[in-house]
Amino acid sequence: MSKLNIGIIGCGGIANQKHMPSLAKLSELAVMTAFCDIDIEKAKKAASEFGGPDAKIYTDYQELLKDESIDVVHVLTPNLQHSFITVDALEAGKHVMCEKPMAINSAEARKMVDAAKRTGKKLTIGYQNRFNDDSQTLYRACQEGSLGEIYMAKAHAIRRRALPTWGVFADKEQQGGGCLIDIGTHALDLVLWFTDNYKPKSVTGSVFYKLKDKPEGNMFGPWNSETLNVEDSAFGLIKMENGATIFLESSWALNTTDEKEAKASLYGTDGGAEMKQGADFRGELVFNNVQFGKLTEMKPKSGPGIAYFGPNAEDPGTREARQWLQCIVNDTEPVVTPEQAFVVTQILEAIYQSSETGKEVYL
């Protein structure tokens, strides 16, 4: 089997932290042959660290897409650019992994879904938290019906003070929003995936900019209050067509000690499950139900990963990359489908709209 040739578009933080190191571990499946960034020095650095001696360097992604030898493109740019680069890459005959969120709004996300269908190329979105050990265990429990009918869920993405101060995270035009679209998207994706419920009916949301002028104590250093124009916290109540309800909470800055990021709480007719997070950020999954007439709690120990996700030793980013490459090689559906990611974007957009109008948004 010949290896897949991958082009990297955007050589910033997420490329260096997740995608390129993960792909480098999967050299039996793929090789990174091209690197593109508007800052040529970033592209050169990425090529020297993760590319071969013949790796190509670009500052214009359109030039990279002209290379017919490239099979797959990873779109790792600011959110504003996700949609049009992805559509162009699909039209150029490339399979596309696009970082989350899918797009800055549902209209742009719809263009991506339509382009994937039109071209027949594969498209997935970077929701790597599905590949955490606890996420895999909870997903399996939901698939087996262990919790019964899940009629209520909470999606948690709460940081106390951890607003990113690099790149364009604080720029609403480039990112489409703040904590909600950045980390709230992960928590919402998990809940929808666990429950296999992708039919929202209505959304009510509240978005806050309350701590803009209080940058002290931030994990990444004080932010610039004069240029910050994204929310510090956001909350949404989502009602699904089948009557189930989801509460989504997200924050980059909130006066709380109950920090939970990319976590979910599920409440079913036969039992419940909570993904908890301790002070050391190590996760803990707790199932609860009634057995032998007594309230019971069960905490699974971490064990071998689900076989098709790869060995347990792999980090979530590598598991994500492995299944993505394998679905291309084997012509199967990726774990994260564009249709699923579209619903996430649709709900996030509705939370922003509801907060702006003060009204419930019907989908």
C-alpha positions in Angstrom: 0.0 0.0 0.0 1.4 3.4 -1.0 1.5 6.1 1.7 -0.9 9.0 1.6 0.6 12.4 0.9 -0.6 15.1 3.2 -0.5 18.9 2.8 -0.6 21.0 6.0 -2.4 24.4 5.6 -1.7 26.5 8.7 1.5 25.8 10.6 0.5 27.4 13.9 -0.3 26.2 17.4 -2.8 23.4 16.8 -0.6 22.1 13.9 2.4 21.9 16.1 0.7 20.7 19.2 -1.6 18.0 17.7 -1.7 17.3 14.0 1.9 17.2 12.9 3.3 15.2 15.9 0.4 12.8 15.5 0.9 12.3 11.8 4.6 11.8 12.3 3.9 8.8 14.5 1.9 7.2 11.6 4.6 7.1 9.0 3.5 3.7 7.9 0.3 5.3 6.6 1.2 8.8 5.5 3.9 11.4 4.9 3.7 15.2 5.1 4.9 16.5 1.8 3.8 20.1 1.8 3.4 22.9 4.3 1.6 26.2 3.9 1.4 29.3 6.1 1.1 33.0 5.3 4.2 33.3 7.6 6.8 31.5 5.5 9.1 31.0 8.5 6.4 28.9 10.2 6.1 26.8 7.1 9.8 26.4 6.8 10.1 25.4 10.5 7.3 22.8 10.1 8.9 21.4 7.0 12.3 21.0 8.6 10.8 19.3 11.7 8.1 17.1 10.1 8.7 16.9 6.4 11.1 15.0 4.3 14.0 16.4 2.3 11.8 17.1 -0.6 9.0 18.8 1.3 7.4 21.8 -0.4 6.8 25.1 1.2 4.0 27.5 0.3 2.5 30.8 1.4 -0.5 30.5 -0.9 -2.8 27.5 -0.2 -4.1 27.6 -3.7 -0.6 26.7 -5.0 -0.5 23.8 -2.7 -3.8 22.5 -3.9 -2.5 22.4 -7.5 -0.1 19.6 -6.5 -1.8 16.5 -7.8 0.4 14.2 -5.7 -1.3 15.5 -2.5 -4.1 13.1 -1.3 -5.1 14.7 1.9 -5.2 18.3 3.3 -5.3 19.3 7.0 -6.9 22.8 7.4 -5.5 24.2 10.6 -6.1 28.0 10.1 -8.2 30.5 12.1 -11.9 29.7 12.0 -12.8 32.3 9.5 -10.8 30.5 6.8 -12.1 27.0 7.5 -15.0 26.9 5.1 -13.5 28.4 1.9 -10.2 26.6 2.2 -12.0 23.3 2.8 -14.4 23.8 -0.1 -11.5 24.6 -2.4 -9.5 21.6 -1.2 -12.4 19.2 -1.8 -13.0 20.7 -5.2 -9.3 20.1 -6.0 -9.8 16.4 -5.3 -8.3 16.3 -1.8 -9.7 14.6 1.3 -9.9 17.1 4.2 -9.4 17.1 7.9 -10.5 20.5 9.2 -9.9 21.6 12.7 -12.9 22.5 14.9 -15.1 24.3 14.9 -16.3 23.4 11.4 -17.0 27.0 10.5 -18.0 30.4 12.0 -21.6 29.9 11.1 -24.0 27.3 9.7 -24.2 28.8 6.2 -20.4 28.3 5.8 -20.6 24.9 7.4 -23.4 23.9 4.9 -21.1 24.8 2.0 -18.5 22.3 3.4 -21.1 19.5 3.7 -22.4 20.2 0.2 -18.9 20.2 -1.3 -18.0 16.9 0.3 -21.2 15.3 -1.1 -20.7 16.9 -4.5 -17.0 15.8 -4.9 -17.3 12.4 -3.2 -14.2 13.2 -1.1 -14.0 12.6 2.6 -14.4 15.4 5.2 -14.0 15.2 8.9 -13.7 17.8 11.7 -11.1 17.7 14.5 -13.0 16.6 17.6 -10.3 14.6 19.2 -12.0 14.4 22.6 -14.1 11.5 21.2 -10.9 9.5 21.3 -10.2 10.0 25.1 -10.4 6.7 27.1 -13.3 7.9 29.1 -15.2 9.1 26.0 -14.7 5.8 24.3 -16.0 3.9 27.4 -19.0 6.2 27.9 -19.9 6.0 24.1 -19.8 2.2 24.3 -22.1 2.2 27.3 -24.5 4.5 25.5 -24.4 2.3 22.4 -25.3 -0.7 24.5 -28.2 1.1 26.2 -26.8 0.9 29.7 -28.3 4.3 30.7 -31.7 3.7 29.1 -33.3 6.7 27.5 -31.1 9.7 28.0 -33.5 12.6 28.4 -31.2 15.2 30.1 -27.5 16.0 29.6 -25.0 18.6 30.5 -22.0 19.6 28.3 -19.2 21.1 30.3 -16.4 23.4 29.0 -15.5 25.5 32.1 -12.1 27.2 32.7 -11.6 29.5 35.7 -9.0 31.7 34.0 -7.5 30.3 30.9 -8.1 32.6 28.0 -5.6 32.1 25.1 -3.5 35.2 24.7 -1.7 34.2 21.5 -2.8 34.1 17.8 -6.3 35.4 17.0 -8.3 33.7 19.8 -9.4 37.2 21.1 -10.5 38.4 17.6 -14.2 37.8 17.0 -13.9 38.5 13.2 -11.3 35.8 12.8 -12.7 33.3 15.2 -16.4 33.9 15.2 -16.5 34.0 19.0 -14.7 33.1 22.1 -15.0 30.3 24.6 -18.3 28.9 23.2 -17.0 28.3 19.7 -13.5 27.3 20.9 -14.1 24.8 23.7 -17.9 24.7 24.1 -17.9 23.1 20.7 -16.0 20.1 22.1 -18.3 19.5 25.0 -21.4 19.8 22.8 -20.0 17.4 20.2 -19.4 14.8 22.9 -23.0 15.0 24.2 -24.6 14.8 20.8 -22.3 11.8 19.9 -22.9 10.0 23.2 -26.7 10.3 22.8 -26.7 9.9 19.0 -29.2 12.8 18.9 -28.7 15.3 16.1 -32.2 16.8 15.8 -32.3 20.1 17.8 -35.7 21.9 18.0 -34.9 25.1 19.8 -32.1 27.0 21.6 -32.0 29.6 24.3 -28.6 31.2 25.1 -26.8 33.8 27.2 -23.4 35.1 26.3 -21.4 37.3 28.7 -18.5 39.8 28.4 -18.3 40.5 32.1 -14.6 40.0 32.8 -13.1 41.8 29.9 -11.4 44.4 32.2 -10.2 41.8 34.8 -7.3 40.0 33.2 -5.4 39.2 36.4 -4.8 35.6 37.2 -5.0 34.3 33.7 -3.1 31.0 33.1 -1.6 32.4 29.9 -0.8 35.9 31.2 -3.0 38.9 31.2 -5.1 39.6 28.0 -5.3 42.9 26.3 -8.6 44.4 27.5 -8.6 47.0 24.8 -8.5 44.5 21.9 -10.4 41.6 23.4 -13.9 41.5 21.8 -15.0 37.9 22.4 -17.1 36.4 25.2 -15.6 35.2 28.4 -18.6 32.8 29.2 -21.6 31.5 27.4 -24.5 29.2 28.3 -27.2 27.5 26.3 -30.3 25.4 26.8 -31.0 23.1 23.8 -34.3 21.3 23.4 -34.2 18.3 21.0 -37.1 17.1 18.8 -37.5 14.0 21.0 -38.0 16.1 24.1 -34.4 15.6 25.5 -32.8 18.7 26.9 -29.1 19.6 26.9 -27.5 22.4 29.1 -24.2 23.7 27.7 -21.8 25.7 29.8 -18.6 27.2 28.6 -16.1 29.8 29.9 -12.5 31.0 29.4 -12.9 33.2 32.5 -15.4 32.5 35.3 -15.3 32.9 39.0 -15.7 29.3 39.9 -13.6 26.4 41.3 -15.6 23.7 39.4 -13.5 23.5 36.2 -14.5 20.9 33.7 -13.4 20.9 30.1 -14.6 18.5 27.3 -16.8 16.7 29.9 -20.4 15.5 29.9 -23.0 14.4 32.4 -25.8 12.1 31.1 -29.0 11.3 32.9 -31.0 8.3 31.7 -34.0 6.2 32.8 -31.8 3.3 33.8 -28.7 5.1 35.1 -26.5 8.1 34.8 -22.8 8.9 34.0 -20.6 11.8 34.8 -17.2 12.7 33.4 -15.4 14.5 36.2 -12.2 16.4 36.3 -9.9 16.8 39.3 -7.4 19.6 40.2 -4.7 17.8 38.2 -6.9 17.7 35.1 -7.0 13.9 35.2 -10.4 12.6 34.2 -12.7 10.3 36.1 -15.7 8.5 34.7 -18.5 7.6 37.2 -21.6 5.6 36.4 -24.6 5.5 38.8 -27.7 3.4 39.0 -29.7 1.3 41.5 -28.6 -2.3 42.2 -29.9 -4.7 44.8 -32.2 -1.9 46.1 -29.2 0.3 46.8 -27.8 3.4 45.1 -24.6 2.4 43.4 -21.6 4.1 41.8 -19.1 2.5 39.5 -15.7 3.9 38.4 -14.2 1.9 35.5 -10.4 1.5 35.5 -8.6 2.6 32.4 -7.9 -0.4 30.2 -7.1 -1.3 26.6 -8.7 1.0 24.1 -11.4 -0.1 21.7 -9.6 -2.1 19.0 -10.5 0.0 16.0 -9.3 3.2 17.7 -5.8 1.8 18.1 -3.7 0.8 21.2 -4.4 2.4 24.5 -0.9 3.9 24.6 -1.8 6.4 21.8 -2.9 9.9 22.7 -6.3 11.1 21.5 -4.7 13.2 18.7 -2.9 10.1 17.3 -6.0 7.9 17.6 -7.9 10.6 15.7 -5.3 10.8 13.0 -5.0 7.0 12.7 -8.7 6.4 12.2 -8.9 9.3 9.8 -6.2 7.9 7.6 -7.5 4.4 7.8 -11.0 5.5 6.7 -9.4 7.0 3.6 -7.4 3.8 2.9 -10.3 1.5 3.5 -13.0 3.8 2.1 -15.1 3.9 5.3 -16.9 6.7 7.1 -14.9 8.8 9.5 -15.8 8.8 13.2 -16.7 12.5 13.0 -18.9 13.1 10.0 -19.5 16.5 8.4 -23.3 16.2 9.0 -22.7 15.7 12.7 -20.3 18.7 12.9 -22.8 20.8 11.0 -25.4 20.3 13.8 -22.8 21.4 16.4 -22.2 24.6 14.4 -25.9 25.2 14.0 -26.5 25.0 17.7 -23.6 27.3 18.6 -24.8 29.9 16.2 -28.3 29.7 17.7 -26.9 30.3 21.2 -25.2 33.5 20.0 -28.4 34.6 18.1 -30.6 33.9 21.1 -28.3 36.0 23.4 -28.3 38.9 20.9 -32.1 38.9 20.4 -33.2 37.8 23.9 -35.5 35.2 22.2 -35.6 31.4 21.8 -34.3 30.3 18.4 -36.2 27.6 16.6 -34.2 25.4 14.2 
